[in-house]
């Protein structure tokens, strides 16, 4: 009998400890801290001609309750160059993440993922650009048919 009582007491102790720990990290189900939100997570340039440079500006917002700091933005290859804000982004503030894709040496469907590292509770965040790179010959051939 004593073993059952001891087991029950230990179980209750750990259950109460777990509930208390959750109360310290969450307030009514809301995490505190910065949170990064992208209005649009993907952009498709459609068809472009090899050698073209195209750019898109992703709008981001800090939907958290503390300043958001972007620490790094990584791309899948050197053909994609990001520009991002280096200053803290206050709660509710919107900023831009500019992405430039250089299609030199590329052919066919391209899917480039941009990974945003930050102090956000939902870090890392990812956006992507997609395009179909046509060779200069293919582009001029399609122009002859029109």
N, C-alpha and C positions, 0 to 999 in steps of 0.2 A: 504494500500500500504506500509506503513512504516514497518509493521510486516513482510511482505515478504522480504523487503530489509534487515532488521535486521537478519532474518533467513538465508538469503543468505550470509551475511557477517560472521556470526557465523560459518556456514558450511565451508566456505573458510578458515577461521582462523584455525579451527581444522584440515582440510585437509593439510594445509601447515605445521602445527605443527607436524603432524604424519609423513610426508615426511622428515622433518628435523631430527626427532628423529631416524628414520631408517638410515639416512645417518651417524649418529654418531656411530651406533653399527655395521654397515656393510660397507665394502668398495668393491664396484662392486660385491656384492653378496657373498663375502668371509668373513666368520667369523674369527676374530682374536683370538688367544689363542692356547693352546695345543689341540691336537686331537689324540685319541687312535685308532689304526687300527690293527686288527688281520688278518694275512694272511689266517688263517684257524680258523673258529669259532666252529667247532665240530670235535670230534675224536671218532671213534668206535673201541674198543678193540676186538670186536667179542666175541667168547666164551672164558671164563676163568674158572678155577676151584676154588670153594669156598676156601677161605683162602689165595689165591694169592694176592700179592700187585703188582699193575701195575702203570706205570707212563707215562705221556706224557708232552712234553714241547711245549707250544703254543708260537709262535713268535709274538711279538707285536712291533709296530713302532709308534713313535710320528710324525704324518704327519702334525701337526700344525706348528705355527711359534713362540711358546713360550715353555719353559721347562714344561714337563709333570711330575706330581708328583702323584704316586699311594698312596692313603691314607689308603685303606683297601681292602682286598679280602675276600669275604664271600662265603661259600659253603653251600649246602643244608643239609649236615649232617656231623657228626664228622668222618665219614669214608673217607672223602676226605680232603687232606691236601695240601694247596697251599704254594709255595715259590715264592716271587716276589721281584723285585729290590726296595730298599728303597731310593736310590739316585735319583735326578732329571734326567729325560731322555730328552736330548736335541733334538731340531727339527731335523728330519731325522735319528735320532739314533734308532737302533733296540735293543731290550732286550728280555728276556725270562720269561715266567710264567710257572713254573713247577707245575704239579698237580699229586699227588700220591693218588691212590684209593686202600683202603684195603677192600677186599671182605669178610673178616671174618664175619660170621653171616648173609650174604646176599645170596639170591637165586633168580634166574630169571632175567628179564630185569631190568637194572639199568640206570637211566638217571639223571646225576648229573650236576646241573647248578652252574657255578662259576661266581660271580658278582664282577666286578672290579670297585671300587670307586676311583675317582681321581679328579683332577682339570680340566679335559678335557671338552671341549664344548659339547661333546657327552657322558658325564658320566651320569649314569653308563653304562658300557659295559659288555656284557655277552658272555661266551663261555661255552661249555658243553662237557662232556664225556659220552659215552654210552657203555654198555657191557651187556653180558648175563652171569650170574654166574650159573655154573653147580655145583651140589653137587658132592662130591668126588665119591660117589657110581655111579652116572650117567656117570661120566668120565671114570671110570674103566669098566663099562658095555659096553660103546661104543668101548673101546679098545679090548674087547673080541670078538666083531663082525668082527674085521678086519683081 
